[in-house]
Amino acid sequence: MQTQLTNMKEVMQEKWNKRPLVISGPCSAETEAQVLETAARLAKTGKVDVLRAGIWKPRTKPGLFEGIGTKGLPWLLQAKKLTGLPTTVEVATAKHVEDALQFDVDMLWIGARTTVNPFSVQEVADALRGVDIPVLIKNPINADLELWTGGIERVQKAGIKQVGMIHRGFSNYGNTEYRNAPMWHLPIEMKRRFPDMKLICDPSHICGNRHMLQAVAQKSIDLDFDGIMVESHIDPDNAWSDAKQQITPEVLAEMIDAIKWRNENTDQQEFLNALAKLREQINHIDDELITLLGQRMKIADKIGEYKRDNNITILQTNRWNEILDKAYNRGDKVGLSREFVTKYFDAVHLESINHQNKVMNS
């Protein structure tokens, strides 16, 4: 038995280093038969590296299915023995960690509802001290990168060496096409902060439906993510939780085959030379933009002086609307989205107001 566990640690290490890493399995472990059949069909595809299943499910409202609990862990252990697939579950408390380790779960993840609470993350981190196991940390429900970073650092300080991130999208008020808005710039920023850390995309929770999974998974790979976590079920329509976003193992295999897996780098000199030239052009344009923005702020300083001397308020709403309308029209002509134009000019406008405010109070 000890030799088998040692071998599984080696398998898990190999999977952890693999790119892309594919994790799949049911949103919730429901019955032993369901878990074993799902695992068998996933293993048959030859495209899945790690079997996932929800054992404890934090739900928004009471009365919903909150997971089968610890009794489902032996099912995962049996699935691993039958298929050779390492297993992973979500943990939110020290007891979850203890139970998962008792049944030889190979990898853990901390969910979005836990990452948002530093007390909960610390409890999990404390339970992990002295344990050698990979841990993935989902982004918090709200768009707060400091909470995400803090969760990572707490787990690292507990001595966990193999720490990774899962991007599952962020809660967004109002109706959107996504269950959880991807806000791609946020995981990109996390990759900048932790360039050597594994980053996995969870398109199931981003989409909340089946028909968008392919597109979201592809975009994550285009953005140099290291893999995907997709929920799969032998009978998705009758799943006990998140039925709309789950797919069968066979559909998962088709989706994986359809993804265009891209490389971050290449040794082809012709490509590298062309890319270097284009990047140099971008560098020059960026330098010009910074210079022009500096000149713009000098003009804003001068405007601030005139407003101060003539006792005029800084904010001129009509003028701001005029600037935005003109920017939208110009942006439409050169292929810039209105969302980008709004964010850009909002940032410029705020900086201009700050400059004028300094002048007004000098």
N, C-alpha and C positions, 0 to 999 in steps of 0.2 A: 504493500500500500504506500509506503514512504517513497519507494522508487517511482511509483505512478505519479505521486504528487510532485516529485522533483522534475519528472519529465513534463508535466503540465506547466510548471513554472517556466521551463525552457520554451515550451510552445507559446505561452503568453508573452514572453520576452520577444520571441520572433514576430508574433502578431503586432506587438507594440511598435516595433521598428519598421513594420511594413507600411508602404504607402502606395495606394490608398488603403486605409483601414476601414473595413465595412462591418458595422454592428447592426444586427437586426433580431427581431423577435416580437412577441406580442406586447401591447401596451400593458396588459395585466396577465399574470398567470391565473388561469381560471380553474382548470382541472388538470390532473396528472396526464390524462390522455391528450388534452389539448397541447400541453407543453411538449410532450414527447413527440407528437406528430409534427408540430411546428418545427422542432429542432431537426427531425429526420428530413423533412422536406427542404429546410434551409441548407442542411449539410449536402443534400443531393445536388443542389445547384452548383456547389463548388465555388461559390462567389462570396460567401460570408465567413468572416474571421472570428467573430465573437457573438454568442447568443445572449440577448438581453430579455428581461421580463420584469414587469413591475410586480413587486411583492407587497410593498406598502405604498398606497396611493394617496397623497394629500389632495383632497377635493375641496372645491370652493364652498359647497354647501353640505350640511349634514344630511344623511339619508342616502347619499350616492354610494356606489360601490367603492370602498376604500382599500381594496386589495385583499387577497386571500390570507395574507400574513405569513408568519414563520412556517406554517405547514406546507407552503409551496416550495420552500428551499430544497427539501429532499427531491422534489421533482426535477429541479434544475441540476442537482448533482447526478441524478440518474440520466438525464439528457446528455450531460457531458460524458458520462461513461459510455453511452451508446453511440455518440457521434464524434467524440474527440474535440468538440467545440468548447473553448473556454467560455465562462459565463460572467455576466455583469448585472448588478442590480443597483437601484437607487437607495441611498441610506440618508436618514434625516436625524437619527438619534444615536447615542452611544450603544443602546441595546440593538439597534438595527445592525451596526457594525459588528458587534459581538456575535449575533446570530448568523450573519452572512459569512463571517470567517469560520465559524464552527462547521458550516457546510461547504467549505472550500470554494467559495465564490472567488473568481480569479481577478476581477476588476470591479471597482466601485465607482458610482458617480453621485455627486451632490446635486440635487434638483434646484430649479429656479426659485421655488418657494422657500427653500432653505438658504440659498446663497444670499437672499435679501436680509437675513437675520444673522448678524455677527455672533450672537450668543449660540445659536444653533450650529453654525459652522465651527465655532471653537469647541463645542461639545464633541462633534464628529472628529475634529482634528486631534483632540486629547485622546479619544478612543483608538486612534490610529498610531499613536506613538509606539515605536518599536516594531511596527508591522512593515513588511516589504510587499507592497501591492500597488499597482497603478491606480490612480484616482483622477477622474475627469470631473470638471466643475462647470456646471451650466451657468450661463449668464443669469443675473437676477431678473425677476419679472419686469421691474422698472428699469429704465435706461440709465443706469448709474454704473459707470466704469470703475469707480473707486470701490464700490461694493464687490464687484467681480474681481478686481485686483486684490482686495483685502482677503477674499475667500481663498484665492490662490496662495497668497503669502502665509495665511494661517496654516494651511495644509503643508506647505513647504517647511515651515518652522517646526512642524511636528515630526520632521525627518523623512517625509515621503519624497523620494527621488523622481519618480515618474508621475508627473502632474501634467494634465492636459486640460483643454477648454472645449466646451460644447456651446455652439451658438444655436439657440432655439427660438430666437426672436423675442420681442418686447411687447408688453401690453400697450395697447393704443386705444384711447377713448374714441368711441364712435365706430361706425361700420367701415371696415376696410376690406380689401380683397383677401387679406391674410387673417388667420386666427391671431397670430402674433407678428407684428410688423418686423421685417428683417433688419431694417436700419443698418445696412451693410457697412457703413462707415465706422460703426462701433467695433465689430469684430476685427476690422482692418486696423483700427487703432490699437486693439489688444495685441494683434500680431506684431505691430511695431514695438510695443512695450516688451513683448516676450517673443522675440524672433525665432528662438530655437524650440519653442513649446508647441506641442501638437495641438492643432485646432480642427475640431470635427463639426460638421453641420448637421443639425436635426431638422430636415425639411418637413417631417411629419407635424411637429408642433408649430412650425412657422406657417404652414399652409392650412392645417385643419381640414384638409380635403385631399382626395386622391389625384385629381386631375392636374394639380399644379406641382406635384412632387418632382417630376422630371425636370422642369424648368428651374426650380429652386436648387435642386441638387447640382445641375449643370453649372449654374452661376457660381455656386460655392467652389466647385472645382476650377472654374475659370479664374477665381480669385485666390487660387493656390491654397485652398483648404487641404487638410491631410486625409480626409475621409468623410464618411457619412454614417449617421445613425437613423435607420428607417424602421418604423413599426410594421410588423407583418403578422398575419393571423390566418389560420386555416379556413376561417369562415368570417371574413371581416364584417359583413353586414349584421351579424349576430354577436359581435364582440361585446363584452360587458362594460367596456369603457372605450371612448374615442373611436367608435366604429367607422366614422366617416373618413378618417385619415389613414386607416390601415389597409394594406394590400396583401395578397397571397404571396407565399415564397416564390411561386413561379412568375408572377408579375414583377416582383422585385428583381428577379434574374434578368427579365427583359429590360427593365429600367437601367440596370447596371450595364448591360451590353450596349444600350443606346447612348450612354454618357461618353462624351469625348474626353478622355483622360489626358491632361496636358502636363508638360514638364515645366519646371521653373527655369531651367537653364538648358543650353545646348552648346555643343562644341563646334557647330558649323560656323566657320569663319565669315562666310558671306552674310549670314544672318546677324552675327555679332557686329560686323562693321556697319551694316545698315542701321541696326538698333542704336549703336553709339552715335551715329550722325543725327538721328532723330532726337535722341535724348539731349544732345548738345544744343539742338534748336530749342527744345523746351527750356533748357537752362538759361539760354539767352532771353527768351520771352519772359521767363519768371523774373529775371533780373530787371528787365524793363518794367514789368508790372509793379515790382517793389519800388522802383525809382518813381514811377508815375503816381503811385499811391502816396509816397512821401511828399511829392509836389502838391497833390490834392489836399493833403492835410495842412500844408503851409498856407494854401488859399483859405482853408477852413479857419485857420488861426486869424488870418486877416479879416475874414467875415465876422469872426467873434469880436474883434476889436471895434468894428463898425457898429455891431449890435450893442456892445457895451457902451460905447460913446453916445449912442442915440436911444439908450434905454429900451431896447427891443428884445423880446423873448428869443431864446435859442431855437426852440422847435417851431417850425413853420410848416404846418400840416399840408397846406395847398401846394407848397413848393415840393414837398416830399412825394406827394401823389403824382405830381407832374414828372418828377425824375423817374419814378417807378414805371409809369405808363410808357415813357420814352424808352426805358431799358427793356421792357417787355417786347415792344415792337422791334427794337434792334436785335434783341436776343432771338426772336422768332426767325429773323432773316438769316442769322448765322448758325442756327441749329442748337441754341442753348435752351434748356427746359426752363419753364417759368419757376419751377421749384428752386433750381440752382440760382437763377437771377435774383429771386427774392432773398435767399439765404446770403448771397454775396453782398447785395446792396444793404441788407439789414446790418451786416457786420461793418461795412464801410460807413454807413450812416451813424451807427453807435460810436465808432471811433471818431468820426467828425464831431459829434455832439460832445464827446469827452474832451476833445481839443478845444472846442469853443467854450466849454464850461471852465476849463483851466484859465483861458484868457479872460473870461468874464469875472473871475474871482481873483485875478492877479492885481 
